[in-house]
Each structure stands twice: as C-alpha cells, then as structure tokens.
Amino acid sequence: MAESATIVADQISYEDLYARWEQQNWQATAIDFTVDRQHWHNEFSDLERRAALWNYALFFHGEDAVADNLSPYIDAAPREEQKYFLATQQVDEARHSVFFGRFMREVVDYSGDFAGLLERTRPELTWGFRKTFELLDEIADRLRRDRSRPQLAAAICLYHLVIEGTLAQTGQHFIEDYLTERDLLPGFREGMHNVARDEQRHIAFGVRMLYDLQREDPDCRHAVAELLREVLPYSVALFIPPRFDRRYTEVFGRTVEEIFAIGAASLEQKLRAAGMPVEELPGPPVMPLGLSAEERARRAVKLIEAGVLGAPNGSPRRDRETMELLFDFVARTIDPRAANGGLAVQWEFDDAEPWFIRVQGGEVRAEQGRLESPDVTLAMSYDDWVALVAGREDPRKLLVRRRLRPRGKLRSLWRVARTLGR
C-alpha cells in the first residue's frame, strides 16, 4: 500500500469531520437570490441560460437522489462514529436539494413543489446520469439486503468517490470558476461554495471509510473493482450536453475533454488516497491503463461521439479510426495474468471487418485481420459487441439469444471470460 495513501487517510478522523459539520453549518433558506434573478434574465444569453439550466438540473436531481439513498449506509456502517457522520450527511443532501429548488423557483421562474420542480427539469437529465443514479438505487437496495463490508465498500465507492468525488466535485469547480471569473449570480455562487465545502467533508469521509474497510476485509478491493467496472461505462457519459452541443460547456470556457480529464484525474487521486490505487485493483483493469487522464478523456469523447460509449445512438461508426480506438480500449482493460501465458481471440463480425487480440508474454496486442489458429472465435455483430463493451448488453443474454456464438475449447472459453472480464 502506498505510503502517501496511509498518510492521507491517517490525517482524517470521523470525529473531526463531525466537528467540521457543526462549525460549517449554513442555511439554504437564507441565501438572497435578488441579484441572481437580475443576472439570469439580463446578463445571461439564451444559450447560457439553456446550458446553465441543464447543468444545474443535474445537480438538483443528483442531490435529491443521494438524500433518498443514505439510510442503508447508516444501517450498514460498523462504527457509531461513522453512523453519526452519515446522519449529518443526509441533512446536508436535503439542504442542497432545498438550495437548488429555491434557485429554480426564484431565479428560473419555475413554479410548484419539489416534486413538481424535479419533474419539470427531468428532461434535462442525460443517459449517463439516469444510468448512474439507477445503479445508485440498485446498490442501496443491495446494501439493505447485505450489510457486509465488501458491499458497503462498493456502495461508499459509488456514492462518495464516483458521484461526489468525481462527478459532482468536477462540476462544482466548473460552475464556480466561470461564475467567479464573470462575477455573476452571487447568491448561487455563495450556495455552491457551501455545497462544495459540504462535499469535501463527505469525500474525505468516503476516503477514510474505504481505507478502513479494505484494511479490515481484503474482499473490499474486489467489490470496489467490480463496482467501478459496472459504473464507469455510465458515468463517463453523464456530462455529455444535449445533442452533443459543445457550446453548452464552451460558452463557459471549458471543453468537454477538459472537464472529463479533470474528473478522471480526481477519481484516480481519491482511490490512491483510500489505499486502492487503480492499477493495483484485482482483476482486469477498471479503466485503460498506460494513458494520461487527458488522453483517456480525448479517446472517451471520440468513442461517445462515434456511438460506441454512452447512450445508444443508432448504429455505431465502424471506420478504421473508431475500431482502432475501441479495440485499443479493450486491450488496455485486459488482465494478461488471467491468460495463463498466452491467448488469441478472434472477432468475426457479421457487419464489419474482423479483428483479433493476442495476449503473449504479458503483452496485449489488438489488430485488424484474421488469425490462422485462434484459441477462441467470437462470432457476433459489431453492434452487439459495441453494446457489450459499453455496458448496454449482458453477454449471458446474447449467448441465450445466439447473438454471441463462441467457438473454441471449453478451457479457452473460460480463460477468455476471465481475461476480458466481461
């Protein structure tokens, strides 16, 4: 375990985090939105209002969802100090929802109670947002049935490190930066500063909690790795603007790629602080290794634009560049140790050129073409393979429906499943 992770985790105590909550309390109902209303209607352009509303609606729904899902975390926490802090966090999330709801009423001019406001802004939610928070609901239900440390570790990773520490914190910094630079929405800016300070406490708690859980039960590392493989195909597409209109972020000074890179680096940093560096998690890599956060972001956006990652968007592109990016992505998320010294897998597509991946001597290579004697051949459509990689299809269902037709020796097929982690 990295020494720096130990130092970071040891500097965080549950008692101190609770004390900070008492010291840093604030009132969502006391913020003055008078100037914000003037700025919203007179200083923002139509495009800026559309872009900001989309962004703020994601936060409004996110805060409401996390407030609803905290009770099983409190029940599953093994220590009283952890339960006490999680109870304060549930108060924070409710306060954040009230803050965003007030903004929608008093600045945007939407009417209705909170349920009505949430329904009015629901069309702003992206496919990635919906899938990520559906998984949060599912993980909370799993935790109600299974309060084990591994299940709690997976739940903490999703809530505190992915949703709060990666998605929300990145979005908060983006919003605060452009509002501060242009000196706009002083009330909203004050509230976002308070929300961000609350989230910093929550994230610090999650880092310490994961650090403690994985020390108490090594199976927590496996649970966290599985959770990340499950959520990352969804969360990577959470902040894709409507109709992929890049102006929604660029009007406020950031490209989609820049925002993605900040989030990717943030997740790696927090996992390392929790004593679980991403490259040391068990099983196949949870994300493409050997690339900088900036390069991963660039490639992810290209694959989303091509219809490979993210929401289903007709037939994905199958040009040479897209398929190279796709198979390089797959190759970088393969566990060569599970190949037992060597493995050759051939993809025979009904509707695209064939590709293969060879694992040999600890190295993984992906190329277009056919192998003479592959260990395993996977016959399927390119569209189905893309859906499987993107987490939109279950390989077991494809097998049952004969849309995935593997050929090879039984032992080789089992090794492929372990190696690909799919």
HELIX and SHEET records of a PDB file:
HELIX    1   1 GLU A    3  ASP A   10  1                                   8    
HELIX    2   2 TYR A   14  GLN A   23  1                                  10    
HELIX    3   3 ALA A   28  ALA A   30  5                                   3    
HELIX    4   4 THR A   34  ASN A   42  1                                   9    
HELIX    5   5 ASP A   46  ASP A   68  1                                  23    
HELIX    6   6 SER A   71  ALA A   76  1                                   6    
HELIX    7   7 GLU A   80  GLU A  106  1                                  27    
HELIX    8   8 PHE A  114  THR A  121  1                                   8    
HELIX    9   9 ARG A  122  GLU A  124  5                                   3    
HELIX   10  10 TRP A  127  ARG A  145  1                                  19    
HELIX   11  11 ARG A  149  ILE A  156  1                                   8    
HELIX   12  12 CYS A  157  ALA A  168  3                                  12    
HELIX   13  13 GLN A  169  ARG A  182  1                                  14    
HELIX   14  14 PRO A  186  GLU A  216  1                                  31    
HELIX   15  15 ASP A  219  SER A  235  1                                  17    
HELIX   16  16 PRO A  242  PHE A  244  5                                   3    
HELIX   17  17 ARG A  247  GLU A  250  1                                   4    
HELIX   18  18 VAL A  256  ALA A  273  1                                  18    
HELIX   19  19 VAL A  278  GLU A  280  5                                   3    
HELIX   20  20 ALA A  293  GLU A  305  1                                  13    
HELIX   21  21 ARG A  320  ARG A  332  1                                  13    
HELIX   22  22 PRO A  336  ALA A  339  5                                   4    
HELIX   23  23 TYR A  382  VAL A  389  1                                   8    
HELIX   24  24 PRO A  395  VAL A  400  1                                   6    
HELIX   25  25 LEU A  410  LEU A  420  1                                  11    
SHEET    1   A 5 GLU A 363  GLN A 368  0                                        
SHEET    2   A 5 TRP A 355  GLN A 360 -1                                        
SHEET    3   A 5 GLY A 342  PHE A 349 -1                                        
SHEET    4   A 5 VAL A 376  MET A 380  1                                        
SHEET    5   A 5 LEU A 404  GLY A 408 -1                                        
END                                                                             
